[in-house]
């Protein structure tokens, strides 16, 4: 969750008004800071959560692994005072996602017992967590639903459009194997689906970057995907 309240939520006016006192109270629970390098894991899937982490600035990625070794990447995030471990804090369960550093960053560490005591003494501060977690839940559910219900070619095209409009908070990877994991598929299937979009003339690859060259055509492809499948 992002510490700063989103302007789109129901309680945004109240949260904005009380944000300074919430942030100060939360940072009163800080017990230290720590630097991490690229590739380091801030949190690992399955570990017990004993601290909350705030990343003031820098990029991280999140992934989850299945018992069979397959990995699903959620994507990269440019942090702006993002909190990690907050869901597990409320559910009292082990870490669900591994959080990996993509830039050299410095994190702030909060004592989990102090945060717990703070929310019991100031329950109105729980509204910050509730609003942010609800927003994250809806965004994540959108991603999972599209991955589950639509073919890989459609998902890549739709994702490209969303990023072109800056309506995605999670970024793309510049490596095909990680992008394949972000779409829940193999590198071979991902490359084959991407080749379809390139052959249609909607996108082209420039180095490691995917560039939309026909925005209107890509939008039409998404809007009428079933027609393209049948043709």
MIKOLLUM-295507 format. One record per residue: x, y, z of N, C-alpha, C in turn; residue number from 1. Coordinates in steps of 0.2 Angstrom, whole numbers, plus 2048, in hexadecimal, padded with zeros to 3 digits. Layout:
residues N
+------+------+------+-------+-------+-------+------+------+------+-----+
! n_px ! n_py ! n_pz ! ca_px ! ca_py ! ca_pz ! c_px ! c_py ! c_pz !   n !
+------+------+------+-------+-------+-------+------+------+------+-----+
!    X !    Y !    Z !     X !     Y !     Z !    X !    Y !    Z ! NUM !
...
+------+------+------+-------+-------+-------+------+------+------+-----+
end
This chain:
residues 231
+------+------+------+-------+-------+-------+------+------+------+-----+
! n_px ! n_py ! n_pz ! ca_px ! ca_py ! ca_pz ! c_px ! c_py ! c_pz !   n !
+------+------+------+-------+-------+-------+------+------+------+-----+
!  804 !  7FA !  800 !   800 !   800 !   800 !  804 !  806 !  800 !   1 !
!  802 !  80C !  7FD !   805 !   812 !   7FD !  803 !  816 !  803 !   2 !
!  808 !  819 !  806 !   806 !   81D !   80D !  802 !  823 !  80B !   3 !
!  803 !  826 !  806 !   800 !   82C !   804 !  7F9 !  82A !  802 !   4 !
!  7F3 !  82D !  804 !   7EC !   82B !   802 !  7EB !  82D !  7FB !   5 !
!  7E7 !  828 !  7F8 !   7E5 !   829 !   7F1 !  7E0 !  82E !  7F1 !   6 !
!  7E0 !  833 !  7EC !   7DA !   838 !   7EB !  7D4 !  835 !  7E9 !   7 !
!  7D4 !  82E !  7E7 !   7CE !   82B !   7E4 !  7C9 !  828 !  7E9 !   8 !
!  7CB !  827 !  7EF !   7C8 !   822 !   7F4 !  7C2 !  826 !  7F7 !   9 !
!  7BE !  823 !  7FA !   7B8 !   826 !   7FE !  7BA !  82B !  803 !  10 !
!  7BF !  829 !  807 !   7C1 !   82D !   80D !  7C7 !  831 !  80B !  11 !
!  7C9 !  833 !  805 !   7CF !   836 !   803 !  7CF !  83D !  807 !  12 !
!  7CA !  841 !  807 !   7CA !   847 !   80A !  7CC !  847 !  812 !  13 !
!  7C9 !  842 !  815 !   7CB !   841 !   81C !  7D2 !  83F !  81D !  14 !
!  7D4 !  83A !  819 !   7DB !   837 !   819 !  7E0 !  83C !  818 !  15 !
!  7DF !  841 !  813 !   7E4 !   846 !   811 !  7E4 !  84B !  817 !  16 !
!  7DF !  84C !  81A !   7DF !   851 !   820 !  7E3 !  84E !  825 !  17 !
!  7E3 !  848 !  827 !   7E6 !   845 !   82C !  7ED !  841 !  82B !  18 !
!  7EF !  842 !  824 !   7F4 !   83E !   822 !  7FB !  840 !  826 !  19 !
!  7FC !  846 !  827 !   802 !   848 !   82A !  803 !  845 !  831 !  20 !
!  7FD !  845 !  835 !   7FE !   842 !   83C !  7FE !  83A !  83C !  21 !
!  7FB !  837 !  836 !   7FC !   830 !   836 !  803 !  82E !  834 !  22 !
!  806 !  832 !  82F !   80D !   830 !   82D !  811 !  831 !  833 !  23 !
!  811 !  836 !  837 !   815 !   837 !   83C !  814 !  832 !  842 !  24 !
!  80E !  830 !  843 !   80D !   82A !   848 !  810 !  824 !  845 !  25 !
!  80F !  823 !  83F !   812 !   81C !   83C !  819 !  81C !  83D !  26 !
!  81D !  822 !  83B !   824 !   822 !   83B !  826 !  823 !  842 !  27 !
!  822 !  824 !  847 !   824 !   823 !   84E !  825 !  81C !  850 !  28 !
!  823 !  817 !  84C !   824 !   810 !   84D !  82A !  80E !  849 !  29 !
!  82E !  812 !  846 !   834 !   810 !   842 !  83A !  80E !  847 !  30 !
!  83D !  809 !  846 !   842 !   806 !   84A !  849 !  806 !  846 !  31 !
!  849 !  808 !  840 !   84F !   808 !   83C !  84E !  809 !  835 !  32 !
!  854 !  809 !  831 !   854 !   809 !   82A !  859 !  804 !  827 !  33 !
!  859 !  802 !  821 !   85D !   7FD !   81E !  85E !  7FE !  817 !  34 !
!  864 !  7FE !  814 !   865 !   7FE !   80D !  865 !  7F7 !  80A !  35 !
!  862 !  7F7 !  804 !   862 !   7F1 !   800 !  865 !  7F2 !  7F9 !  36 !
!  868 !  7ED !  7F6 !   86A !   7EE !   7EF !  866 !  7EA !  7EA !  37 !
!  867 !  7EB !  7E4 !   863 !   7E8 !   7DE !  863 !  7E0 !  7DF !  38 !
!  85D !  7DD !  7DF !   85D !   7D6 !   7E0 !  85C !  7D3 !  7E7 !  39 !
!  85D !  7D8 !  7EC !   85B !   7D6 !   7F3 !  854 !  7D5 !  7F4 !  40 !
!  852 !  7D1 !  7F8 !   84B !   7D0 !   7FA !  849 !  7D4 !  801 !  41 !
!  845 !  7D8 !  800 !   843 !   7DC !   806 !  83E !  7D7 !  80B !  42 !
!  83A !  7D3 !  807 !   836 !   7CE !   80B !  836 !  7C8 !  806 !  43 !
!  835 !  7C2 !  809 !   835 !   7BC !   805 !  82E !  7B8 !  807 !  44 !
!  82C !  7B5 !  802 !   826 !   7B1 !   802 !  827 !  7AC !  808 !  45 !
!  822 !  7AC !  80C !   822 !   7A6 !   812 !  825 !  7A9 !  818 !  46 !
!  829 !  7AE !  818 !   82C !   7B0 !   81E !  827 !  7B3 !  823 !  47 !
!  828 !  7B3 !  82A !   824 !   7B6 !   82F !  825 !  7BE !  82F !  48 !
!  820 !  7C2 !  82F !   820 !   7C9 !   82F !  821 !  7CC !  836 !  49 !
!  827 !  7CE !  837 !   829 !   7D1 !   83E !  829 !  7D9 !  83E !  50 !
!  82A !  7DB !  837 !   82A !   7E3 !   837 !  826 !  7E5 !  831 !  51 !
!  824 !  7EB !  831 !   822 !   7EE !   82B !  827 !  7F2 !  827 !  52 !
!  827 !  7F2 !  821 !   82C !   7F6 !   81D !  829 !  7FC !  819 !  53 !
!  82C !  801 !  819 !   82A !   807 !   815 !  830 !  808 !  810 !  54 !
!  82E !  809 !  809 !   833 !   80A !   804 !  832 !  811 !  802 !  55 !
!  836 !  816 !  804 !   834 !   81D !   802 !  835 !  81E !  7FA !  56 !
!  83A !  81C !  7F7 !   83B !   81D !   7F0 !  83F !  817 !  7ED !  57 !
!  83E !  815 !  7E7 !   842 !   810 !   7E4 !  83D !  80B !  7E1 !  58 !
!  840 !  806 !  7DD !   83C !   801 !   7D9 !  83D !  7FA !  7DD !  59 !
!  837 !  7F7 !  7DD !   837 !   7F0 !   7E0 !  832 !  7EC !  7DB !  60 !
!  833 !  7E5 !  7DC !   82F !   7E1 !   7D8 !  82C !  7DC !  7DD !  61 !
!  826 !  7D9 !  7DB !   823 !   7D4 !   7E0 !  821 !  7CD !  7DC !  62 !
!  823 !  7C8 !  7DF !   821 !   7C1 !   7DC !  81F !  7BC !  7E1 !  63 !
!  81C !  7B7 !  7DE !   81A !   7B1 !   7E3 !  81B !  7AB !  7DF !  64 !
!  81E !  7A6 !  7E3 !   81F !   7A0 !   7E0 !  81B !  79A !  7E2 !  65 !
!  819 !  796 !  7DD !   815 !   790 !   7DF !  81A !  78A !  7E1 !  66 !
!  817 !  785 !  7E3 !   81A !   77F !   7E5 !  81E !  77B !  7DF !  67 !
!  81B !  77C !  7D9 !   81E !   779 !   7D3 !  824 !  77D !  7D0 !  68 !
!  825 !  783 !  7D4 !   82B !   787 !   7D1 !  829 !  78D !  7CD !  69 !
!  823 !  78D !  7CA !   820 !   792 !   7C6 !  820 !  799 !  7CA !  70 !
!  821 !  79E !  7C7 !   821 !   7A5 !   7CA !  81D !  7AA !  7C7 !  71 !
!  819 !  7AD !  7CB !   815 !   7B3 !   7C8 !  817 !  7B9 !  7CA !  72 !
!  819 !  7BE !  7C6 !   81C !   7C4 !   7C7 !  816 !  7C9 !  7C7 !  73 !
!  815 !  7CD !  7CC !   810 !   7D2 !   7CC !  812 !  7D9 !  7C8 !  74 !
!  819 !  7DA !  7C8 !   81B !   7E0 !   7C4 !  820 !  7E4 !  7C8 !  75 !
!  823 !  7E9 !  7C5 !   827 !   7EE !   7C9 !  823 !  7F4 !  7CB !  76 !
!  825 !  7F6 !  7D1 !   822 !   7FC !   7D4 !  827 !  802 !  7D6 !  77 !
!  825 !  808 !  7D4 !   829 !   80D !   7D6 !  826 !  810 !  7DC !  78 !
!  82A !  80F !  7E2 !   827 !   810 !   7E8 !  827 !  818 !  7EA !  79 !
!  822 !  81A !  7EE !   822 !   820 !   7F0 !  81F !  820 !  7F7 !  80 !
!  823 !  81E !  7FC !   821 !   81C !   803 !  81C !  817 !  803 !  81 !
!  81E !  811 !  800 !   819 !   80B !   800 !  81B !  806 !  806 !  82 !
!  816 !  804 !  809 !   816 !   7FF !   80F !  816 !  7F8 !  80C !  83 !
!  81A !  7F4 !  80F !   81A !   7ED !   80D !  819 !  7E9 !  814 !  84 !
!  815 !  7E3 !  813 !   814 !   7DF !   819 !  80E !  7E1 !  81D !  85 !
!  80A !  7E6 !  81A !   804 !   7E8 !   81E !  7FE !  7E3 !  81E !  86 !
!  7FD !  7E0 !  818 !   7F8 !   7DB !   818 !  7F9 !  7D5 !  81D !  87 !
!  800 !  7D3 !  81D !   801 !   7CD !   821 !  801 !  7D0 !  829 !  88 !
!  802 !  7D6 !  82A !   802 !   7D9 !   830 !  7FA !  7D8 !  833 !  89 !
!  7F5 !  7DA !  82F !   7EF !   7D9 !   831 !  7EC !  7D2 !  831 !  90 !
!  7EE !  7CE !  82C !   7EC !   7C7 !   82C !  7F0 !  7C2 !  831 !  91 !
!  7F6 !  7C4 !  833 !   7FB !   7C0 !   837 !  7FC !  7BA !  834 !  92 !
!  7FE !  7BB !  82D !   800 !   7B5 !   829 !  807 !  7B6 !  826 !  93 !
!  80B !  7B1 !  824 !   811 !   7B2 !   821 !  811 !  7B6 !  81B !  94 !
!  817 !  7B9 !  819 !   817 !   7BD !   813 !  815 !  7B9 !  80D !  95 !
!  810 !  7BD !  809 !   80D !   7BA !   803 !  812 !  7BB !  7FD !  96 !
!  815 !  7C0 !  7FC !   819 !   7C2 !   7F6 !  820 !  7C3 !  7F8 !  97 !
!  824 !  7C1 !  7F4 !   82B !   7C4 !   7F5 !  82C !  7CB !  7F1 !  98 !
!  82F !  7CF !  7F5 !   831 !   7D6 !   7F3 !  838 !  7D7 !  7F1 !  99 !
!  83A !  7D8 !  7EB !   841 !   7D8 !   7E9 !  843 !  7DF !  7E6 ! 100 !
!  849 !  7E1 !  7E8 !   84B !   7E8 !   7E7 !  84D !  7E8 !  7E0 ! 101 !
!  84B !  7ED !  7DC !   84D !   7EF !   7D5 !  852 !  7F5 !  7D4 ! 102 !
!  852 !  7F9 !  7D9 !   857 !   7FE !   7DA !  85A !  7FE !  7E1 ! 103 !
!  860 !  801 !  7E2 !   863 !   802 !   7E8 !  85F !  806 !  7EC ! 104 !
!  85C !  804 !  7F2 !   857 !   808 !   7F6 !  859 !  808 !  7FD ! 105 !
!  856 !  80C !  801 !   856 !   80C !   808 !  84F !  80C !  80B ! 106 !
!  84E !  807 !  80F !   847 !   806 !   812 !  846 !  808 !  819 ! 107 !
!  840 !  80A !  81B !   83F !   80B !   822 !  83C !  805 !  825 ! 108 !
!  83E !  804 !  82B !   83B !   7FE !   82F !  837 !  800 !  835 ! 109 !
!  831 !  7FD !  835 !   82C !   7FF !   83B !  82B !  7F9 !  83F ! 110 !
!  82B !  7FA !  846 !   82A !   7F4 !   84A !  822 !  7F2 !  84A ! 111 !
!  821 !  7EC !  849 !   81A !   7EA !   848 !  816 !  7EA !  84E ! 112 !
!  819 !  7E9 !  854 !   816 !   7EA !   85A !  814 !  7F1 !  85C ! 113 !
!  818 !  7F6 !  85A !   816 !   7FD !   85B !  811 !  7FF !  856 ! 114 !
!  811 !  7FC !  850 !   80B !   7FE !   84B !  805 !  7FB !  84E ! 115 !
!  805 !  7F5 !  850 !   7FF !   7F2 !   853 !  7FC !  7F6 !  859 ! 116 !
!  801 !  7F9 !  85E !   7FF !   7FD !   863 !  7FC !  803 !  861 ! 117 !
!  7FF !  806 !  85C !   7FC !   80D !   859 !  7F5 !  80C !  856 ! 118 !
!  7F4 !  807 !  853 !   7ED !   806 !   850 !  7E8 !  804 !  855 ! 119 !
!  7EA !  801 !  85B !   7E5 !   800 !   860 !  7E4 !  806 !  864 ! 120 !
!  7E9 !  80B !  864 !   7E8 !   811 !   868 !  7E4 !  816 !  863 ! 121 !
!  7E6 !  816 !  85D !   7E3 !   81B !   858 !  7E0 !  817 !  852 ! 122 !
!  7DA !  814 !  854 !   7D7 !   80F !   84F !  7D5 !  813 !  848 ! 123 !
!  7D4 !  81A !  849 !   7D2 !   81E !   843 !  7D8 !  81D !  83D ! 124 !
!  7DE !  81C !  840 !   7E4 !   81B !   83B !  7E3 !  815 !  836 ! 125 !
!  7DF !  810 !  839 !   7DE !   80A !   835 !  7DA !  80B !  82E ! 126 !
!  7D7 !  811 !  82E !   7D3 !   813 !   828 !  7D8 !  814 !  822 ! 127 !
!  7DF !  817 !  824 !   7E4 !   817 !   81F !  7E5 !  811 !  81C ! 128 !
!  7E6 !  80C !  820 !   7E8 !   805 !   81D !  7E2 !  802 !  819 ! 129 !
!  7DC !  803 !  81C !   7D6 !   800 !   819 !  7D5 !  803 !  812 ! 130 !
!  7D6 !  809 !  811 !   7D5 !   80C !   80B !  7DA !  80A !  806 ! 131 !
!  7E0 !  80A !  808 !   7E6 !   808 !   803 !  7E6 !  801 !  801 ! 132 !
!  7E4 !  7FD !  806 !   7E4 !   7F6 !   805 !  7DE !  7F4 !  800 ! 133 !
!  7D8 !  7F7 !  801 !   7D3 !   7F6 !   7FD !  7D4 !  7F8 !  7F5 ! 134 !
!  7D8 !  7FD !  7F5 !   7DA !   800 !   7EE !  7DF !  7FB !  7EB ! 135 !
!  7E4 !  7F8 !  7EF !   7E9 !   7F3 !   7EC !  7E5 !  7ED !  7EB ! 136 !
!  7E0 !  7EB !  7EF !   7DC !   7E5 !   7ED !  7D9 !  7E5 !  7E7 ! 137 !
!  7D6 !  7EA !  7E5 !   7D2 !   7EB !   7DF !  7D7 !  7EB !  7D9 ! 138 !
!  7DC !  7EF !  7DA !   7E1 !   7EF !   7D4 !  7E4 !  7E8 !  7D3 ! 139 !
!  7E6 !  7E4 !  7D8 !   7E9 !   7DE !   7D8 !  7E4 !  7D9 !  7D5 ! 140 !
!  7DD !  7D9 !  7D7 !   7D8 !   7D5 !   7D5 !  7D7 !  7D6 !  7CD ! 141 !
!  7D7 !  7DC !  7CB !   7D7 !   7DD !   7C4 !  7DC !  7DA !  7C0 ! 142 !
!  7E2 !  7DA !  7C2 !   7E8 !   7D7 !   7BF !  7E7 !  7CF !  7BF ! 143 !
!  7E5 !  7CC !  7C5 !   7E4 !   7C5 !   7C5 !  7DE !  7C3 !  7C0 ! 144 !
!  7D9 !  7C7 !  7C0 !   7D3 !   7C5 !   7BC !  7D4 !  7C5 !  7B5 ! 145 !
!  7D8 !  7CA !  7B3 !   7DA !   7CB !   7AB !  7DE !  7C5 !  7AA ! 146 !
!  7E3 !  7C3 !  7AE !   7E8 !   7BE !   7AC !  7E4 !  7B7 !  7AC ! 147 !
!  7DF !  7B6 !  7B0 !   7DB !   7B0 !   7B0 !  7D6 !  7AF !  7AA ! 148 !
!  7D3 !  7B5 !  7A9 !   7CD !   7B4 !   7A4 !  7CF !  7B6 !  79D ! 149 !
!  7D5 !  7B9 !  79B !   7D6 !   7BA !   795 !  7DC !  7B7 !  792 ! 150 !
!  7DD !  7B6 !  78B !   7E3 !   7B3 !   788 !  7E9 !  7B7 !  789 ! 151 !
!  7EF !  7B4 !  789 !   7F5 !   7B8 !   78A !  7F6 !  7BE !  785 ! 152 !
!  7F4 !  7BD !  77F !   7F5 !   7C2 !   77A !  7F1 !  7C8 !  77C ! 153 !
!  7EB !  7C7 !  77E !   7E6 !   7CD !   780 !  7E9 !  7D0 !  786 ! 154 !
!  7EC !  7CC !  78B !   7EE !   7CF !   791 !  7F4 !  7D4 !  790 ! 155 !
!  7F9 !  7D1 !  78B !   7FF !   7D6 !   789 !  7FC !  7DC !  786 ! 156 !
!  7F8 !  7DC !  781 !   7F5 !   7E2 !   77E !  7F2 !  7E6 !  783 ! 157 !
!  7ED !  7E4 !  787 !   7EA !   7E8 !   78C !  7EF !  7EB !  791 ! 158 !
!  7F4 !  7E7 !  793 !   7F9 !   7EA !   798 !  7FD !  7F0 !  794 ! 159 !
!  7FE !  7EF !  78E !   802 !   7F4 !   78B !  7FE !  7FB !  78A ! 160 !
!  7F7 !  7FA !  789 !   7F3 !   800 !   789 !  7F2 !  803 !  790 ! 161 !
!  7F2 !  7FF !  795 !   7F1 !   802 !   79C !  7F8 !  806 !  79D ! 162 !
!  7FD !  803 !  79C !   804 !   807 !   79D !  804 !  80D !  799 ! 163 !
!  802 !  80D !  793 !   802 !   813 !   78E !  7FE !  818 !  791 ! 164 !
!  7F9 !  817 !  795 !   7F5 !   81C !   798 !  7F7 !  81D !  79F ! 165 !
!  7FC !  81B !  7A1 !   7FE !   81C !   7A8 !  7F9 !  81A !  7AD ! 166 !
!  7F5 !  815 !  7AC !   7F0 !   813 !   7B0 !  7F2 !  80C !  7B4 ! 167 !
!  7F8 !  80B !  7B4 !   7FB !   805 !   7B8 !  800 !  807 !  7BD ! 168 !
!  7FF !  805 !  7C3 !   804 !   807 !   7C8 !  80A !  802 !  7C8 ! 169 !
!  809 !  7FC !  7C5 !   80F !   7F7 !   7C5 !  812 !  7F7 !  7BE ! 170 !
!  818 !  7F8 !  7BD !   81C !   7F8 !   7B7 !  81E !  7F1 !  7B4 ! 171 !
!  820 !  7F2 !  7AE !   822 !   7EC !   7AA !  829 !  7EB !  7AB ! 172 !
!  82B !  7E4 !  7A9 !   832 !   7E2 !   7AA !  835 !  7E3 !  7A3 ! 173 !
!  83C !  7E4 !  7A2 !   83F !   7E4 !   79C !  842 !  7DD !  79A ! 174 !
!  840 !  7D8 !  79D !   843 !   7D1 !   79C !  83D !  7CD !  79A ! 175 !
!  83D !  7C9 !  795 !   838 !   7C5 !   793 !  836 !  7C0 !  798 ! 176 !
!  83B !  7BD !  79B !   839 !   7B7 !   7A0 !  835 !  7BA !  7A6 ! 177 !
!  837 !  7C0 !  7A8 !   833 !   7C3 !   7AE !  82C !  7C6 !  7AB ! 178 !
!  82C !  7C8 !  7A5 !   825 !   7CA !   7A2 !  821 !  7C4 !  7A2 ! 179 !
!  823 !  7BE !  79F !   820 !   7B8 !   79F !  81D !  7B6 !  7A6 ! 180 !
!  821 !  7B7 !  7AB !   81E !   7B5 !   7B2 !  819 !  7BA !  7B4 ! 181 !
!  81A !  7C1 !  7B2 !   814 !   7C6 !   7B3 !  80E !  7C4 !  7B0 ! 182 !
!  80E !  7C0 !  7AB !   808 !   7BE !   7A8 !  806 !  7B7 !  7A9 ! 183 !
!  80A !  7B4 !  7AE !   808 !   7AD !   7B0 !  809 !  7A8 !  7AB ! 184 !
!  80E !  7A9 !  7A6 !   80F !   7A4 !   7A1 !  817 !  7A3 !  7A0 ! 185 !
!  818 !  79F !  79B !   81F !   79D !   79A !  822 !  7A2 !  795 ! 186 !
!  829 !  7A2 !  795 !   82C !   7A7 !   790 !  82A !  7A6 !  789 ! 187 !
!  82A !  79F !  787 !   828 !   79D !   780 !  821 !  7A0 !  77E ! 188 !
!  81C !  79F !  783 !   815 !   7A1 !   781 !  815 !  7A9 !  781 ! 189 !
!  819 !  7AC !  785 !   819 !   7B3 !   785 !  81B !  7B6 !  77F ! 190 !
!  821 !  7B3 !  77D !   824 !   7B6 !   776 !  820 !  7B4 !  770 ! 191 !
!  81C !  7AF !  770 !   818 !   7AD !   76B !  812 !  7B2 !  76B ! 192 !
!  80F !  7B4 !  771 !   80A !   7B9 !   771 !  80C !  7BF !  76F ! 193 !
!  812 !  7C1 !  771 !   815 !   7C8 !   76F !  816 !  7C8 !  768 ! 194 !
!  818 !  7C3 !  765 !   81A !   7C3 !   75E !  813 !  7C4 !  75A ! 195 !
!  80D !  7C2 !  75C !   807 !   7C3 !   759 !  806 !  7CB !  759 ! 196 !
!  807 !  7CE !  75E !   806 !   7D5 !   75E !  80A !  7D9 !  75A ! 197 !
!  811 !  7D7 !  759 !   816 !   7DA !   755 !  814 !  7D9 !  74E ! 198 !
!  812 !  7D3 !  74C !   810 !   7D1 !   745 !  80A !  7D5 !  743 ! 199 !
!  805 !  7D7 !  748 !   7FF !   7DB !   746 !  801 !  7E2 !  745 ! 200 !
!  807 !  7E4 !  747 !   809 !   7EB !   746 !  807 !  7EF !  74C ! 201 !
!  805 !  7ED !  751 !   803 !   7F1 !   757 !  809 !  7F3 !  75B ! 202 !
!  80E !  7EF !  75C !   814 !   7F1 !   760 !  81A !  7EF !  75C ! 203 !
!  820 !  7F1 !  75F !   826 !   7EF !   75C !  82B !  7EF !  762 ! 204 !
!  830 !  7EB !  762 !   835 !   7EB !   767 !  83B !  7EF !  765 ! 205 !
!  83D !  7F3 !  76A !   843 !   7F8 !   769 !  847 !  7F6 !  76F ! 206 !
!  84C !  7F2 !  76D !   851 !   7F0 !   773 !  84D !  7EB !  777 ! 207 !
!  84D !  7ED !  77E !   849 !   7E9 !   783 !  842 !  7EC !  784 ! 208 !
!  840 !  7F2 !  780 !   83A !   7F5 !   781 !  835 !  7F3 !  77C ! 209 !
!  82E !  7F3 !  77E !   829 !   7F2 !   77A !  826 !  7F9 !  778 ! 210 !
!  825 !  7FB !  772 !   822 !   801 !   770 !  81C !  800 !  76C ! 211 !
!  817 !  804 !  76E !   810 !   804 !   76A !  811 !  808 !  764 ! 212 !
!  810 !  805 !  75E !   811 !   809 !   758 !  80A !  80A !  755 ! 213 !
!  805 !  807 !  757 !   7FE !   808 !   755 !  7F9 !  808 !  75B ! 214 !
!  7F9 !  80D !  75E !   7F4 !   80D !   764 !  7ED !  80C !  763 ! 215 !
!  7EB !  80F !  75D !   7E4 !   80E !   75B !  7E2 !  807 !  759 ! 216 !
!  7E7 !  804 !  756 !   7E7 !   7FD !   754 !  7E7 !  7F8 !  759 ! 217 !
!  7EB !  7FA !  75E !   7EC !   7F5 !   764 !  7E5 !  7F6 !  768 ! 218 !
!  7E2 !  7FC !  769 !   7DC !   7FD !   76C !  7D6 !  7F9 !  769 ! 219 !
!  7D6 !  7F9 !  762 !   7D1 !   7F5 !   75F !  7D2 !  7EE !  760 ! 220 !
!  7D9 !  7EB !  760 !   7DA !   7E4 !   761 !  7D7 !  7E2 !  768 ! 221 !
!  7D8 !  7E6 !  76D !   7D5 !   7E5 !   774 !  7CE !  7E5 !  774 ! 222 !
!  7CB !  7EA !  770 !   7C4 !   7EA !   770 !  7C0 !  7E5 !  76C ! 223 !
!  7C4 !  7E2 !  767 !   7C0 !   7DD !   763 !  7C5 !  7D7 !  763 ! 224 !
!  7C7 !  7D5 !  768 !   7CC !   7CF !   769 !  7C9 !  7C9 !  766 ! 225 !
!  7C3 !  7C7 !  768 !   7C0 !   7C1 !   765 !  7BF !  7C1 !  75E ! 226 !
!  7BE !  7C7 !  75B !   7BE !   7C7 !   753 !  7C5 !  7C5 !  750 ! 227 !
!  7CA !  7C8 !  753 !   7D1 !   7C6 !   751 !  7D2 !  7BF !  752 ! 228 !
!  7D0 !  7BC !  757 !   7D1 !   7B5 !   758 !  7CE !  7B0 !  753 ! 229 !
!  7C8 !  7B3 !  751 !   7C4 !   7AF !   74C !  7C6 !  7B0 !  745 ! 230 !
!  7CA !  7B5 !  744 !   7CC !   7B7 !   73D !  7D2 !  7B3 !  73B ! 231 !
+------+------+------+-------+-------+-------+------+------+------+-----+
end
